[in-house]
């Protein structure tokens, strides 16, 4: 096993260990926050059989808003909207847990301690989503760079325009010299004596 494989295996082991720890801590924080919010709902007049819906609404909103904030692109309108929901849900959860501790006679110290579980739930949920995102964005192994293939013209490709072959220039023709015999001057006609026959001897 190479060094790169060992590092990849180590990263996977560390990531899964962190996921398991975060799930355990988040579950414990959810249970404590759930119990406090359910008791607070009963103290506020909610029927005991329906009081469990209050912590589900509050802490479930925090979990859903955290996942939306991580999944949506930053600086978008949706991202800003779920960010406000996340802040509001965290404020409601922390203040409700603290109010429950104070109203049950635990004073300000108890109210401070009661704020820890909902904050831990918020942080752990955010950490789980970040780990999930990191698992889907592992860097790919570096590609081996080889020699560039020779460029060939593909006439079937629509992006390539075949190059027109340049016409081969014809060899320059040399001037043809013709040799003329100059015309001879015509000889003058000389009178020629022609004998004319006569009747006598």
SEKE-422955 format. One line per 5 residues: their letters; for each residue x, y, z of N, C-alpha, C. Coordinates in nm, 2 decimals, decimal comma. Example, Ala and Ser with C-alpha at 12.3 -4.5 7.8 and 13.67 -1.06 7.14 Angstrom:
// SEKE-422955
as = 1,32/-0,57/0,78/1,23/-0,45/0,78/1,32/-0,33/0,78 ~ 1,28/-0,22/0,71/1,37/-0,11/0,71/1,29/0,00/0,79
//
This chain:
// SEKE-422955
xxxxx = 0,09/-0,12/0,00/0,00/0,00/0,00/0,09/0,12/0,00 ~ 0,07/0,21/-0,09/0,15/0,33/-0,11/0,11/0,43/0,00 ~ 0,19/0,54/0,00/0,17/0,65/0,10/0,04/0,72/0,07 ~ 0,00/0,74/-0,05/-0,12/0,80/-0,08/-0,24/0,72/-0,04 ~ -0,23/0,58/-0,06/-0,34/0,50/-0,01/-0,35/0,50/0,14
xxxxx = -0,24/0,50/0,21/-0,24/0,51/0,36/-0,31/0,64/0,41 ~ -0,27/0,75/0,34/-0,33/0,88/0,38/-0,48/0,88/0,35 ~ -0,52/0,82/0,24/-0,67/0,82/0,21/-0,74/0,73/0,31 ~ -0,68/0,61/0,34/-0,74/0,52/0,44/-0,75/0,59/0,58 ~ -0,64/0,66/0,61/-0,64/0,73/0,74/-0,75/0,84/0,75
xxxxx = -0,76/0,91/0,63/-0,87/1,02/0,63/-1,01/0,96/0,64 ~ -1,03/0,85/0,57/-1,16/0,79/0,58/-1,19/0,74/0,73 ~ -1,09/0,68/0,79/-1,11/0,64/0,93/-1,13/0,75/1,02 ~ -1,06/0,86/1,01/-1,08/0,98/1,09/-1,22/1,04/1,07 ~ -1,26/1,04/0,94/-1,39/1,10/0,91/-1,50/1,02/0,97
xxxxx = -1,50/0,89/0,95/-1,60/0,81/1,01/-1,60/0,81/1,16 ~ -1,48/0,82/1,22/-1,48/0,83/1,37/-1,54/0,96/1,41 ~ -1,51/1,07/1,34/-1,57/1,20/1,38/-1,72/1,19/1,36 ~ -1,77/1,12/1,26/-1,91/1,11/1,23/-1,98/1,04/1,35 ~ -1,92/0,93/1,39/-1,98/0,85/1,50/-1,98/0,93/1,63
xxxxx = -1,87/1,01/1,66/-1,86/1,09/1,78/-1,97/1,20/1,78 ~ -1,98/1,26/1,66/-2,08/1,37/1,65/-2,22/1,32/1,66 ~ -2,25/1,20/1,60/-2,38/1,14/1,62/-2,41/1,12/1,76 ~ -2,31/1,06/1,84/-2,34/1,03/1,98/-2,36/1,16/2,06 ~ -2,28/1,26/2,04/-2,29/1,39/2,11/-2,42/1,46/2,07
xxxxx = -2,45/1,46/1,94/-2,57/1,52/1,90/-2,70/1,45/1,95 ~ -2,69/1,32/1,96/-2,81/1,25/2,01/-2,83/1,28/2,16 ~ -2,72/1,28/2,23/-2,73/1,32/2,38/-2,78/1,46/2,40 ~ -2,73/1,55/2,32/-2,78/1,69/2,33/-2,92/1,70/2,29 ~ -2,96/1,63/2,18/-3,10/1,63/2,14/-3,20/1,58/2,25
xxxxx = -3,15/1,47/2,32/-3,24/1,41/2,42/-3,25/1,51/2,54 ~ -3,14/1,57/2,58/-3,15/1,67/2,69/-3,24/1,79/2,66 ~ -3,21/1,84/2,54/-3,29/1,96/2,49/-3,44/1,92/2,47 ~ -3,46/1,80/2,42/-3,60/1,75/2,40/-3,67/1,75/2,54 ~ -3,61/1,69/2,64/-3,67/1,68/2,77/-3,71/1,81/2,83
xxxxx = -3,61/1,91/2,82/-3,64/2,04/2,88/-3,75/2,11/2,80 ~ -3,74/2,11/2,67/-3,85/2,18/2,59/-3,99/2,11/2,61 ~ -3,99/1,98/2,62/-4,12/1,91/2,64/-4,17/1,95/2,78 ~ -4,09/1,96/2,88/-4,14/2,00/3,02/-4,18/2,14/3,02 ~ -4,11/2,23/2,94/-4,15/2,37/2,94/-4,28/2,38/2,87
xxxxx = -4,31/2,30/2,76/-4,44/2,31/2,70/-4,55/2,27/2,79 ~ -4,52/2,17/2,87/-4,63/2,13/2,97/-4,65/2,24/3,07 ~ -4,54/2,30/3,11/-4,56/2,41/3,21/-4,63/2,53/3,15 ~ -4,62/2,54/3,02/-4,69/2,65/2,95/-4,84/2,62/2,91 ~ -4,89/2,50/2,95/-5,03/2,46/2,93/-5,05/2,37/2,82
xxxxx = -4,95/2,32/2,75/-4,97/2,22/2,64/-5,00/2,09/2,70 ~ -5,10/2,02/2,64/-5,14/1,88/2,69/-5,02/1,79/2,69 ~ -5,00/1,71/2,79/-4,88/1,62/2,80/-4,86/1,53/2,68 ~ -4,98/1,49/2,62/-4,97/1,40/2,51/-4,92/1,47/2,38 ~ -4,92/1,60/2,38/-4,87/1,67/2,26/-4,75/1,75/2,29
xxxxx = -4,70/1,75/2,41/-4,59/1,84/2,44/-4,46/1,80/2,37 ~ -4,45/1,67/2,33/-4,33/1,63/2,25/-4,32/1,70/2,12 ~ -4,42/1,75/2,07/-4,42/1,82/1,94/-4,34/1,95/1,94 ~ -4,34/2,02/2,06/-4,26/2,14/2,07/-4,11/2,12/2,05 ~ -4,04/2,03/2,12/-3,90/2,01/2,09/-3,87/1,96/1,95
xxxxx = -3,97/1,88/1,89/-3,95/1,84/1,75/-3,95/1,96/1,66 ~ -4,04/2,05/1,68/-4,05/2,17/1,60/-3,92/2,26/1,61 ~ -3,88/2,28/1,73/-3,77/2,37/1,75/-3,64/2,31/1,71 ~ -3,60/2,20/1,76/-3,47/2,14/1,72/-3,47/2,08/1,58 ~ -3,59/2,03/1,53/-3,60/1,99/1,39/-3,58/2,10/1,30
xxxxx = -3,63/2,22/1,33/-3,60/2,34/1,25/-3,45/2,37/1,24 ~ -3,38/2,36/1,35/-3,24/2,39/1,36/-3,17/2,29/1,26 ~ -3,20/2,16/1,27/-3,13/2,07/1,19/-3,16/2,09/1,04 ~ -3,28/2,11/1,01/-3,32/2,14/0,87/-3,25/2,26/0,81 ~ -3,25/2,37/0,89/-3,19/2,50/0,85/-3,04/2,48/0,83
xxxxx = -2,98/2,41/0,92/-2,83/2,39/0,91/-2,80/2,32/0,78 ~ -2,87/2,21/0,75/-2,85/2,14/0,62/-2,87/2,23/0,50 ~ -2,97/2,31/0,51/-3,00/2,40/0,39/-2,89/2,50/0,37 ~ -2,84/2,56/0,48/-2,73/2,66/0,47/-2,61/2,60/0,41 ~ -2,58/2,47/0,45/-2,46/2,41/0,39/-2,48/2,37/0,24
xxxxx = -2,60/2,33/0,21/-2,62/2,28/0,07/-2,64/2,40/-0,03 ~ -2,70/2,51/0,01/-2,73/2,62/-0,08/-2,60/2,70/-0,11 ~ -2,59/2,76/-0,23/-2,48/2,84/-0,26/-2,47/2,97/-0,18 ~ -2,36/3,01/-0,13/-2,35/3,13/-0,05/-2,40/3,25/-0,12 ~ -2,44/3,35/-0,04/-2,48/3,48/-0,09/-2,60/3,47/-0,18
xxxxx = -2,68/3,36/-0,17/-2,80/3,36/-0,25/-2,92/3,39/-0,15 ~ -3,03/3,43/-0,21/-3,15/3,47/-0,13/-3,19/3,35/-0,04 ~ -3,19/3,23/-0,09/-3,23/3,11/-0,01/-3,13/3,09/0,10 ~ -3,00/3,11/0,07/-2,90/3,09/0,18/-2,92/3,19/0,29 ~ -2,95/3,31/0,26/-2,98/3,42/0,36/-3,10/3,38/0,44
xxxxx = -3,21/3,34/0,37/-3,33/3,30/0,44/-3,31/3,19/0,54 ~ -3,25/3,08/0,50/-3,22/2,97/0,60/-3,12/3,01/0,70 ~ -3,04/3,10/0,68/-2,94/3,15/0,78/-3,02/3,22/0,89 ~ -3,12/3,30/0,85/-3,21/3,36/0,95/-3,29/3,26/1,03 ~ -3,34/3,16/0,96/-3,41/3,06/1,03/-3,33/2,98/1,13
xxxxx = -3,20/2,96/1,09/-3,11/2,89/1,18/-3,08/2,97/1,30 ~ -3,05/3,10/1,29/-3,03/3,18/1,40/-3,15/3,19/1,49 ~ -3,27/3,21/1,43/-3,39/3,22/1,51/-3,42/3,09/1,59 ~ -3,40/2,97/1,52/-3,42/2,84/1,59/-3,32/2,82/1,70 ~ -3,20/2,86/1,68/-3,10/2,85/1,79/-3,13/2,94/1,91
xxxxx = -3,18/3,06/1,88/-3,21/3,15/1,99/-3,33/3,10/2,07 ~ -3,43/3,04/2,00/-3,55/2,99/2,06/-3,51/2,87/2,15 ~ -3,43/2,78/2,09/-3,39/2,66/2,17/-3,31/2,69/2,29 ~ -3,21/2,78/2,28/-3,12/2,81/2,39/-3,20/2,89/2,50 ~ -3,28/2,98/2,46/-3,36/3,06/2,55/-3,46/2,97/2,62
xxxxx = -3,52/2,88/2,55/-3,63/2,79/2,61/-3,56/2,70/2,71 ~ -3,45/2,64/2,68/-3,38/2,56/2,78/-3,34/2,63/2,90 ~ -3,29/2,75/2,88/-3,24/2,84/2,99/-3,36/2,88/3,08 ~ -3,47/2,91/3,01/-3,59/2,95/3,09/-3,65/2,84/3,17 ~ -3,64/2,71/3,11/-3,69/2,60/3,18/-3,61/2,57/3,31
xxxxx = -3,47/2,58/3,30/-3,39/2,56/3,41/-3,41/2,67/3,52 ~ -3,43/2,79/3,48/-3,46/2,90/3,57/-3,59/2,89/3,64 ~ -3,70/2,85/3,57/-3,83/2,84/3,62/-3,84/2,72/3,72 ~ -3,76/2,62/3,70/-3,76/2,50/3,79/-3,67/2,52/3,91 ~ -3,62/2,64/3,93/-3,55/2,67/4,05/-3,40/2,65/4,05
xxxxx = -3,34/2,64/3,94/-3,20/2,62/3,93/-3,11/2,75/3,91 ~ -3,18/2,86/3,91/-3,11/2,99/3,91/-3,03/3,01/3,78 ~ -2,95/3,11/3,78/-2,88/3,15/3,66/-2,77/3,05/3,62 ~ -2,71/2,98/3,71/-2,61/2,88/3,68/-2,68/2,77/3,60 ~ -2,79/2,73/3,65/-2,87/2,62/3,58/-2,91/2,66/3,44
xxxxx = -2,95/2,79/3,43/-2,99/2,84/3,30/-2,87/2,84/3,20 ~ -2,75/2,87/3,26/-2,63/2,87/3,17/-2,60/2,73/3,12 ~ -2,61/2,63/3,22/-2,58/2,49/3,18/-2,69/2,44/3,09 ~ -2,81/2,48/3,10/-2,92/2,43/3,01/-2,90/2,48/2,87 ~ -2,82/2,59/2,85/-2,80/2,64/2,71/-2,70/2,55/2,64
xxxxx = -2,62/2,47/2,71/-2,52/2,39/2,64/-2,57/2,29/2,55 ~ -2,67/2,20/2,59/-2,72/2,10/2,49/-2,77/2,15/2,36 ~ -2,86/2,26/2,36/-2,90/2,30/2,22/-2,79/2,36/2,14 ~ -2,69/2,43/2,21/-2,57/2,48/2,13/-2,49/2,36/2,08 ~ -2,47/2,26/2,16/-2,40/2,14/2,11/-2,47/2,07/1,99
xxxxx = -2,60/2,07/2,00/-2,68/2,01/1,89/-2,66/2,09/1,76 ~ -2,66/2,22/1,78/-2,64/2,30/1,66/-2,50/2,28/1,60 ~ -2,40/2,28/1,68/-2,26/2,27/1,64/-2,24/2,13/1,58 ~ -2,29/2,03/1,64/-2,27/1,89/1,59/-2,35/1,86/1,46 ~ -2,47/1,92/1,45/-2,54/1,90/1,32/-2,46/1,97/1,21
xxxxx = -2,41/2,09/1,24/-2,33/2,16/1,14/-2,21/2,08/1,10 ~ -2,14/2,02/1,20/-2,02/1,94/1,17/-2,05/1,82/1,09 ~ -2,16/1,75/1,11/-2,20/1,64/1,03/-2,22/1,67/0,89 ~ -2,29/1,78/0,86/-2,31/1,82/0,72/-2,18/1,86/0,66 ~ -2,09/1,92/0,73/-1,96/1,96/0,67/-1,88/1,83/0,64
xxxxx = -1,88/1,73/0,72/-1,81/1,61/0,69/-1,87/1,54/0,57 ~ -2,00/1,54/0,56/-2,07/1,48/0,45/-2,03/1,55/0,32 ~ -2,02/1,69/0,32/-1,97/1,76/0,20/-1,83/1,73/0,17 ~ -1,74/1,72/0,27/-1,60/1,69/0,25/-1,58/1,55/0,19 ~ -1,67/1,45/0,22/-1,66/1,32/0,17/-1,69/1,32/0,02
xxxxx = -1,78/1,41/-0,03/-1,81/1,41/-0,17/-1,72/1,50/-0,25 ~ -1,62/1,57/-0,19/-1,53/1,66/-0,26/-1,39/1,62/-0,24 ~ -1,36/1,49/-0,22/-1,22/1,44/-0,21/-1,15/1,47/-0,34 ~ -1,02/1,52/-0,33/-0,95/1,56/-0,45/-0,92/1,43/-0,53 ~ -0,94/1,44/-0,66/-0,91/1,33/-0,75/-0,76/1,31/-0,76
xxxxx = -0,71/1,19/-0,79/-0,57/1,17/-0,81/-0,52/1,25/-0,93 ~ -0,40/1,29/-0,92/-0,34/1,37/-1,03/-0,33/1,29/-1,15 ~ -0,36/1,35/-1,26/-0,35/1,28/-1,39/-0,21/1,28/-1,44 ~ -0,17/1,17/-1,50/-0,04/1,16/-1,56/-0,03/1,23/-1,69 ~ 0,06/1,32/-1,70/0,07/1,41/-1,82/0,17/1,34/-1,91
xxxxx = 0,12/1,30/-2,03/0,20/1,24/-2,13/0,23/1,33/-2,24 ~ 0,31/1,28/-2,34/0,33/1,37/-2,45/0,20/1,40/-2,53 ~ 0,20/1,52/-2,58/0,08/1,56/-2,65/0,07/1,48/-2,78 ~ -0,05/1,43/-2,82/-0,06/1,35/-2,94/-0,05/1,45/-3,06 ~ 0,00/1,39/-3,17/0,01/1,47/-3,29/-0,12/1,52/-3,34
xxxxx = -0,13/1,64/-3,37/-0,25/1,70/-3,42/-0,29/1,65/-3,56 ~ -0,41/1,60/-3,57/-0,45/1,55/-3,70/-0,58/1,62/-3,74 ~ -0,59/1,65/-3,86/-0,71/1,72/-3,90/-0,83/1,62/-3,92 ~ -0,94/1,65/-3,85/-1,06/1,56/-3,86/-1,16/1,64/-3,94 ~ -1,18/1,59/-4,06/-1,28/1,66/-4,14/-1,42/1,64/-4,10
xxxxx = -1,45/1,54/-4,02/-1,58/1,51/-3,97/-1,62/1,60/-3,85 ~ -1,52/1,66/-3,79/-1,55/1,74/-3,67/-1,61/1,88/-3,72 ~ -1,72/1,92/-3,65/-1,78/2,05/-3,69/-1,69/2,17/-3,65 ~ -1,60/2,15/-3,55/-1,52/2,26/-3,50/-1,40/2,29/-3,58 ~ -1,36/2,19/-3,67/-1,24/2,20/-3,74/-1,27/2,23/-3,89
xxxxx = -1,20/2,33/-3,94/-1,22/2,37/-4,08/-1,10/2,31/-4,15 ~ -1,13/2,22/-4,25/-1,01/2,16/-4,32/-0,94/2,27/-4,40 ~ -0,81/2,25/-4,40/-0,73/2,35/-4,47/-0,72/2,31/-4,61 ~ -0,74/2,42/-4,70/-0,74/2,40/-4,84/-0,59/2,39/-4,88 ~ -0,57/2,29/-4,97/-0,43/2,27/-5,02/-0,39/2,38/-5,11
xxxxx = -0,28/2,44/-5,09/-0,23/2,55/-5,17/-0,19/2,49/-5,31 ~ -0,24/2,55/-5,41/-0,20/2,50/-5,55/-0,05/2,51/-5,57 ~ -0,01/2,40/-5,64/0,13/2,40/-5,67/0,16/2,49/-5,79 ~ 0,25/2,59/-5,76/0,27/2,68/-5,87/0,34/2,61/-5,99 ~ 0,29/2,65/-6,11/0,35/2,59/-6,23/0,49/2,65/-6,25
xxxxx = 0,58/2,57/-6,30/0,72/2,62/-6,32/0,71/2,73/-6,43 ~ 0,80/2,83/-6,40/0,80/2,94/-6,49/0,85/2,90/-6,63 ~ 0,78/2,94/-6,73/0,82/2,90/-6,86/0,92/3,00/-6,92 ~ 1,02/2,94/-6,97/1,13/3,02/-7,03/1,09/3,07/-7,17 ~ 1,13/3,18/-7,20/1,10/3,23/-7,34/1,16/3,14/-7,45
xxxxx = 1,08/3,11/-7,54/1,13/3,02/-7,65/1,18/3,10/-7,76 ~ 1,31/3,07/-7,80/1,38/3,15/-7,90/1,36/3,08/-8,03 ~ 1,31/3,14/-8,13/1,30/3,08/-8,26/1,39/3,15/-8,35 ~ 1,45/3,07/-8,44/1,55/3,12/-8,53/1,49/3,13/-8,67 ~ 1,47/3,25/-8,73/1,41/3,27/-8,86/1,53/3,29/-8,96
xxxxx = 1,50/3,23/-9,07/1,59/3,27/-9,18/1,53/3,39/-9,25 ~ 1,60/3,49/-9,25/1,54/3,61/-9,31/1,51/3,59/-9,46 ~ 1,40/3,64/-9,51/1,36/3,62/-9,65/1,47/3,67/-9,75 ~ 1,49/3,59/-9,85/1,59/3,63/-9,95/1,53/3,73/-10,05 ~ 1,61/3,82/-10,09/1,56/3,92/-10,18/1,53/3,85/-10,32
xxxxx = 1,42/3,88/-10,38/1,39/3,81/-10,51/1,49/3,86/-10,62 ~ 1,54/3,77/-10,70/1,64/3,81/-10,81/1,56/3,88/-10,92 ~ 1,62/3,98/-10,97/1,55/4,06/-11,08/1,53/3,98/-11,21 ~ 1,42/4,00/-11,27/1,40/3,92/-11,39/1,48/3,98/-11,51 ~ 1,56/3,90/-11,57/1,64/3,95/-11,69/1,57/3,91/-11,82
xxxxx = 1,58/3,99/-11,92/1,52/3,95/-12,05/1,59/3,83/-12,11 ~ 1,52/3,74/-12,16/1,57/3,62/-12,22/1,54/3,62/-12,37 ~ 1,64/3,59/-12,45/1,61/3,59/-12,60/1,55/3,46/-12,63 ~ 1,43/3,47/-12,68/1,36/3,34/-12,72/1,36/3,34/-12,88 ~ 1,42/3,23/-12,94/1,42/3,22/-13,09/1,28/3,20/-13,14
xxxxx = 1,25/3,28/-13,24/1,12/3,27/-13,30/1,14/3,20/-13,44 ~ 1,07/3,09/-13,46/1,09/3,03/-13,59/1,03/3,11/-13,70 ~ 1,10/3,10/-13,82/1,05/3,17/-13,94/1,02/3,07/-14,05 ~ 0,96/3,11/-14,15/0,93/3,02/-14,26/1,05/2,99/-14,35 ~ 1,15/3,07/-14,36/1,26/3,04/-14,46/1,37/2,97/-14,39
x = 1,47/2,93/-14,47/1,59/2,86/-14,42/1,69/2,95/-14,38
//
